[in-house]
Amino acid sequence: MTLVYQSTRDSHNTVTASQAILQGLATDGGLFTPLTYPKVELDFERLKDLSYQEVAKVILGAFLDDFTEAELDYCITNAYDSKFDDQHIAPLVKLDGQYNLELFHGSTIAFKDMALSILPYLMTTAAKKHGLENKIVILTATSGDTGKAAMAGFANVPGTEIIVFYPKDGVSKVQELQMTTQTGNNTHVVAIDGNFDDAQTNVKEMFNDETLRAKLAEQKMQFSSANSMNIGRLVPQIVYYVYAYAQLVKAGEIVAGQEVNFTVPTGNFGNILAAFYAKQIGLPVGKLICASNENNVLTDFFKTKVYDKKRAFKVTTSPSMDILVSSNLERLVFHLLGNDAAKTAQLMTALSREGQYQLDPVDPEILDLFAAEWATEEETAQEIKRVYDMSRYIEDPHTAVASSVYQKYAIASQDSRKTVIASTASPYKFPVVAVEAITGETGLSDFEALATLQSLSGVALPPAVDGLETAPVRHKTVVAAADMQREVERYLGV
């Protein structure tokens, strides 16, 4: 029987996987979410010897079950190819006391590549399956990495346009230049005078604007999303948790069936939610440790069951986590409430109108799977230096947040299970932060710091940043957050 994906806000709004991928966000504002989980045979004695692509086929075939085997083969083969600079795609590095799952070996050196390399193929394949003639307009807000990864994936893909909004002063210089120098006749990048939450809120409102939807339909266009609100972005992220576990088995670090913890630096909650879904299909997970920076709304949520966005927004050295409204948490809330769409919709309305909601009662088994803590800016810098001094390994600030939080968790809980840290970006994306933490040297530009970082790490400069300083800036538009829709209408001519 085909897997059903339902909106978190309307029990009558159900679709197949390919339909969910095409729509991106449900028309009622909810997120398409599986009501049940596929049965997957996770035989790690077999999986440990499979390639990343082969593991992907096992997982994607289960969750995206209205795609044919040939369609999935096409998508996987084209996504996970030589654009990744490591044959393992997501290599696992053993450090003292932890394992770092490197998710930054794709073309934009951030974990978003893991799913955004395949999403354009899934989306265009889904469009063909349904005989869709409309142009697909990818509309996305980014806190730094999704924008570049999405544009790299969708650039010049026939039948698509992509419009990305990012907070002007809320990303690193390298992140900004990766976006503003992006080529492709169908790419459009707009900086906003506001933060990520402003960008994401306005993008959601455009998705839910029936008048705008009708205008697009008249011009044979429709919106879809490339961020983790789209189930086609989320499901491919399940793959690397299963693959990481298989590699631990292969290396003899664990025996099949032994529980492992995962610590995930968390902003919009998509990455750690993928780990939750991996657990639901049988991955032996002990704890999912949700790591936050000083925007610690998720830490408070897991400790109090109250989600309260009414707090100061902080710009930190880990900008992809500078988020106060974690959209994907809605999916977990839906599950915590026993898949109750009406109750979920009430809570999301309360969040929008009152800035908070309280979650009670909930499924205690799901809640108990999570632990949560946060790291200060000082602790993040100290962790970068600690790991470097210990192993000559350099973590980016997001990974360092997770690493710092794991150290706190291990001490407080005395949990001795093996733990994998989701290493979500290369330090080359945040060279100033990494160099300053290790050497104490201040005042370097991003590109001066890149050279120092290369010397410290001994790792070659990735193509994603090599030559970035001199690349022509193609996208220079800056608008107020309130003018985002006007800019979309201008670009699309509607």
C-alpha positions in Angstrom: 0.0 0.0 0.0 1.3 3.5 -0.9 2.6 5.5 2.0 0.3 8.4 3.0 1.7 11.9 3.6 -0.8 14.1 5.5 -0.7 17.8 6.3 0.1 18.4 10.0 -2.9 20.8 10.1 -5.7 19.1 8.2 -6.4 15.3 8.4 -8.3 15.5 5.1 -5.2 16.8 3.2 -3.4 13.7 2.1 -1.0 13.1 -0.8 1.6 10.6 -2.1 5.3 11.2 -1.8 5.7 12.6 -5.3 2.7 14.9 -4.8 4.2 16.1 -1.5 7.5 16.9 -3.2 5.8 18.9 -5.9 3.7 21.0 -3.5 6.5 21.5 -1.0 4.2 23.1 1.6 0.6 22.1 2.2 -1.9 24.7 1.0 -3.3 24.9 4.6 0.1 26.0 5.9 1.0 22.6 7.3 3.8 20.2 6.5 3.3 16.9 4.7 4.3 14.1 7.2 4.1 10.3 7.1 1.2 8.9 9.1 2.9 5.5 9.3 6.5 4.3 8.7 7.6 2.0 6.0 8.9 -1.4 6.9 12.6 -1.5 6.1 14.9 -4.4 6.6 17.9 -2.8 8.3 20.3 -5.8 8.1 23.6 -4.1 9.0 25.6 -7.1 8.2 24.5 -6.5 4.6 24.3 -2.7 4.7 27.8 -2.3 6.0 29.2 -3.4 2.7 26.9 -1.2 0.5 27.9 2.1 -1.0 26.2 5.3 0.0 24.2 5.2 -3.2 23.0 1.7 -2.5 21.9 2.6 1.1 20.1 5.6 -0.4 18.1 3.3 -2.7 17.0 1.2 0.3 15.8 4.2 2.3 14.4 6.3 -0.5 12.6 3.3 -2.0 10.8 2.8 1.2 9.7 6.4 1.9 9.2 7.5 -1.7 7.2 4.5 -2.7 5.3 5.9 -5.6 8.6 6.4 -7.6 9.7 3.4 -9.7 13.0 1.7 -9.2 14.2 3.1 -12.5 13.2 6.6 -11.4 15.0 6.4 -8.1 18.1 4.9 -9.8 18.2 7.9 -12.2 17.8 10.4 -9.3 20.4 8.7 -7.0 23.0 8.2 -9.8 22.8 11.8 -10.9 22.8 13.2 -7.4 25.6 11.3 -5.7 28.4 11.5 -8.2 31.7 13.2 -8.7 30.4 16.5 -7.3 31.2 14.9 -3.9 34.9 15.0 -3.2 34.9 11.8 -1.1 33.9 8.4 -2.5 32.1 7.7 0.8 29.9 10.8 0.2 29.5 11.1 4.0 32.7 9.8 5.6 32.8 9.1 9.4 35.9 10.4 11.2 36.9 8.9 14.6 38.1 11.5 17.1 38.8 11.1 20.8 35.5 10.2 22.4 33.2 10.9 19.4 32.7 10.3 15.7 32.2 13.2 13.3 29.9 12.4 10.4 31.2 14.8 7.7 28.3 16.0 5.7 30.1 18.7 3.8 31.8 17.0 0.9 29.4 18.2 -1.7 29.7 21.2 -4.1 28.8 23.9 -1.5 30.6 22.3 1.5 27.6 22.1 3.7 25.2 19.3 4.7 22.4 20.8 2.6 24.1 19.3 -0.4 23.2 15.8 0.9 19.5 16.4 0.0 19.6 19.3 -2.4 21.7 17.4 -4.8 18.9 15.0 -5.3 15.8 17.2 -4.8 15.9 18.7 -8.4 15.9 15.2 -9.9 13.1 14.1 -7.5 11.0 17.2 -8.3 11.4 17.1 -12.1 10.7 13.3 -12.1 7.6 13.9 -10.0 6.4 16.6 -12.4 6.7 14.1 -15.4 4.9 11.4 -13.4 1.9 13.7 -12.9 2.0 15.3 -16.4 2.7 18.7 -14.9 3.2 21.5 -17.4 3.5 24.3 -15.0 6.8 26.0 -14.3 7.9 25.1 -10.8 9.0 28.2 -8.8 11.3 27.2 -5.9 10.7 29.8 -3.2 13.0 29.5 -0.2 14.3 31.3 2.8 17.8 30.5 4.0 19.9 31.1 7.1 23.0 30.6 5.1 23.5 27.2 3.5 20.2 26.1 1.9 20.2 29.0 -0.5 23.5 28.2 -2.2 22.9 24.5 -2.2 19.4 24.9 -3.7 20.6 27.2 -6.4 23.5 24.9 -7.2 21.0 22.1 -7.6 18.3 24.0 -9.6 20.5 26.3 -11.7 19.4 26.0 -15.3 17.1 23.0 -14.6 14.4 23.2 -17.3 11.0 24.2 -16.1 12.1 25.7 -12.9 12.8 29.1 -11.4 14.4 29.6 -8.0 14.1 32.6 -5.7 16.1 32.7 -2.5 15.8 35.2 0.4 18.5 35.6 3.1 19.1 38.0 6.0 21.6 40.6 4.8 23.6 40.8 8.0 22.9 37.2 9.2 25.3 35.1 7.1 29.1 34.8 6.8 30.9 36.6 4.0 31.7 33.3 2.4 28.1 32.2 2.6 26.9 35.5 1.1 29.3 35.4 -1.8 28.5 31.8 -2.6 24.9 32.9 -3.1 25.4 36.3 -4.8 27.9 34.9 -7.3 25.7 32.0 -8.3 25.2 31.6 -12.1 22.1 30.3 -13.8 19.5 32.1 -15.9 16.7 30.9 -13.5 18.4 31.9 -10.2 17.4 35.0 -8.2 18.9 35.9 -4.8 17.5 38.7 -2.6 18.9 40.0 0.7 16.4 41.3 3.2 16.6 43.9 5.8 15.6 41.5 8.6 16.5 38.1 10.1 15.8 34.5 9.0 12.6 34.3 10.9 11.3 37.3 8.9 12.3 35.7 5.6 10.8 32.3 6.5 7.5 33.8 7.8 7.0 35.8 4.6 7.8 32.8 2.4 5.2 30.8 4.2 2.7 33.6 3.8 3.3 33.6 0.0 2.7 29.9 -0.2 -0.6 30.3 1.6 -1.8 33.4 -0.3 -4.6 32.2 -2.5 -4.6 35.3 -4.7 -1.0 35.0 -5.4 -1.4 31.2 -6.1 -4.2 32.1 -8.6 -2.0 34.7 -10.4 0.8 32.1 -10.8 -1.7 29.5 -12.1 -2.8 32.0 -14.8 0.8 32.1 -15.9 1.2 28.3 -15.7 3.5 28.5 -12.6 3.3 27.1 -9.1 5.4 27.4 -5.9 7.4 24.6 -4.4 10.0 24.7 -1.6 13.6 23.6 -1.4 14.1 23.8 2.3 13.3 21.1 4.8 9.6 21.9 4.9 9.6 19.8 1.7 9.5 16.1 2.4 11.8 15.6 -0.6 14.5 17.5 1.3 13.9 15.7 4.5 13.8 12.0 3.4 17.2 12.0 1.8 18.7 13.1 5.1 17.5 9.9 6.7 20.0 8.0 4.5 23.2 9.3 6.1 22.2 8.3 9.7 21.7 4.7 8.5 24.9 4.9 6.5 26.9 6.2 9.5 25.6 3.4 11.7 26.5 0.8 9.0 30.0 2.2 8.8 30.4 1.9 12.6 29.5 -1.7 12.3 31.9 -2.2 9.4 34.8 -0.6 11.3 34.1 -2.9 14.3 33.3 0.1 16.5 29.9 -1.4 17.4 28.0 -4.6 16.9 24.7 -4.6 14.9 21.9 -3.7 17.2 24.0 -1.7 19.7 22.4 1.7 20.4 24.2 4.9 19.3 23.5 8.5 20.1 23.5 11.3 17.5 24.2 14.9 18.4 22.9 17.4 15.8 23.4 21.2 15.6 19.8 22.3 15.2 18.2 25.4 13.7 15.1 24.6 11.6 14.9 21.1 13.1 15.0 19.2 9.8 18.3 17.4 10.3 17.5 16.0 13.7 14.0 15.1 12.6 15.5 13.0 9.8 17.4 11.1 12.6 14.1 10.7 14.4 12.6 9.1 11.3 15.6 6.8 11.0 14.9 5.6 14.6 11.2 5.0 13.6 12.3 2.5 10.9 14.5 0.6 13.2 17.9 2.4 13.5 19.2 1.6 17.0 19.2 5.1 18.4 19.8 5.8 22.1 19.4 9.5 22.4 19.0 12.3 19.9 20.8 15.3 21.4 19.5 18.6 20.1 22.3 21.2 20.2 21.5 24.9 20.0 23.5 28.1 20.1 22.4 31.2 22.1 19.1 31.2 20.2 18.2 28.3 22.5 14.4 28.2 22.0 14.6 24.4 21.3 16.5 23.7 24.5 13.8 25.4 26.5 11.1 23.6 24.6 12.5 20.1 25.4 13.0 21.0 29.0 9.7 22.8 29.7 7.3 21.7 26.8 6.7 25.4 26.2 7.7 26.9 22.8 8.3 30.6 23.3 9.7 32.7 20.5 9.3 35.9 22.5 12.9 36.5 23.1 15.8 38.5 21.7 17.2 37.3 18.4 20.9 36.8 18.5 23.3 36.9 15.6 26.0 34.3 16.4 29.1 32.7 14.7 26.8 29.7 13.8 24.3 31.6 11.7 22.5 28.6 10.2 21.2 28.0 13.8 20.1 31.6 14.3 16.4 30.7 14.2 13.6 31.3 16.7 10.8 29.6 14.7 12.0 26.0 13.9 9.5 25.0 11.2 10.2 21.3 11.2 9.4 21.0 14.9 5.8 21.1 13.7 6.2 17.6 12.4 7.5 16.3 15.7 4.7 18.2 17.6 2.2 16.4 15.3 3.7 13.0 16.3 3.9 14.0 19.9 0.2 14.7 19.8 -0.6 11.3 18.3 -0.8 12.7 14.8 -3.6 15.1 15.8 -3.8 17.7 13.0 -6.6 19.8 14.6 -4.6 20.2 17.8 -1.3 20.9 15.9 -3.1 23.6 13.9 -4.3 25.2 17.1 -0.8 25.3 18.6 0.7 26.7 15.4 -2.0 29.4 15.4 -1.1 30.2 19.0 2.5 30.5 18.0 1.7 32.9 15.2 -0.7 35.1 17.2 0.7 34.9 20.8 4.3 33.9 20.2 4.2 30.7 22.2 2.3 27.5 22.9 2.4 24.8 25.6 2.6 21.1 24.7 0.7 18.9 27.1 0.0 16.0 27.2 2.4 14.3 24.8 3.7 10.9 23.8 6.4 10.4 26.6 8.2 7.7 24.6 8.9 10.2 21.8 9.8 13.0 24.1 12.2 10.8 26.1 14.2 10.1 23.0 15.5 13.7 22.9 18.0 15.5 25.1 18.7 19.2 24.6 21.3 21.7 25.6 23.0 24.8 24.2 26.4 26.4 23.9 27.5 30.0 24.4 29.6 31.8 21.8 32.6 31.4 24.2 32.0 27.7 24.6 31.8 27.2 20.9 35.2 28.9 20.3 36.7 26.9 23.2 35.4 23.7 21.6 37.0 24.5 18.2 40.3 24.9 20.0 39.9 21.9 22.3 39.2 19.6 19.3 42.1 21.1 17.3 44.6 20.8 20.2 43.5 17.2 20.8 43.5 15.9 17.2 44.5 18.7 14.8 41.0 18.4 13.4 39.1 21.6 12.8 35.3 21.9 13.3 33.2 24.6 11.9 31.2 26.6 14.5 27.9 24.7 14.0 29.7 21.3 14.5 31.5 22.9 17.5 28.2 23.8 19.1 27.1 20.1 18.8 30.5 18.9 20.0 30.3 21.3 23.0 26.8 20.2 23.9 27.7 16.6 23.6 30.5 17.1 26.1 28.0 18.7 28.6 25.5 15.9 28.0 28.1 13.1 28.5 29.2 14.6 31.9 25.7 15.3 33.1 24.2 11.9 32.0 27.1 9.6 32.3 25.8 8.0 29.1 28.6 6.0 27.7 27.0 5.0 24.4 29.0 5.7 21.2 28.0 9.1 19.9 28.1 10.5 16.3 28.3 14.3 15.8 26.6 15.6 12.7 29.3 17.8 11.2 27.2 20.1 9.1 29.7 22.4 7.4 33.3 22.7 6.4 35.4 25.1 8.5 36.2 26.8 5.2 32.7 28.3 5.3 33.6 30.1 8.5 37.3 30.7 8.3 37.5 33.8 10.5 35.7 32.1 13.4 37.8 28.9 13.1 41.1 30.8 12.9 40.3 33.2 15.7 39.3 30.3 18.0 42.5 28.3 17.4 45.1 31.1 17.2 43.5 34.1 18.9 44.3 36.2 15.8 41.7 38.8 15.1 41.0 41.3 12.4 41.5 38.9 9.5 39.3 39.1 6.4 37.5 35.9 5.4 40.0 35.4 2.5 43.1 36.1 4.7 41.6 33.5 7.2 41.2 31.0 4.4 44.9 30.9 3.8 45.7 30.6 7.5 43.1 27.8 7.9 44.6 25.9 5.0 48.0 26.1 6.8 46.5 25.0 10.1 44.5 22.1 8.8 46.6 20.8 6.0 43.3 20.3 4.0 43.3 21.7 0.5 41.1 24.7 -0.2 37.8 23.3 -1.5 36.6 24.4 -5.0 33.5 25.9 -3.4 35.6 28.8 -2.0 38.6 28.7 -4.3 38.3 31.8 -6.5 35.2 33.1 -4.7 36.9 36.4 -3.8 37.2 37.4 -7.4 34.0 35.9 -8.8 31.6 38.5 -10.2 28.7 39.4 -8.0 25.5 38.8 -10.0 22.8 39.3 -7.4 22.7 42.7 -5.6 19.1 43.2 -4.7 18.2 44.2 -1.1 14.6 44.7 0.0 12.7 45.3 3.2 11.2 42.1 4.6 7.7 43.6 4.0 8.5 43.9 0.2 9.5 40.3 -0.4 6.2 39.4 -2.2 6.5 42.5 -4.4 9.9 41.4 -5.4 8.7 37.8 -6.3 5.9 39.3 -8.4 8.3 41.6 -10.2 10.7 38.8 -10.9 8.0 36.4 -12.2 6.0 39.1 -14.0 2.7 38.4 -12.3 
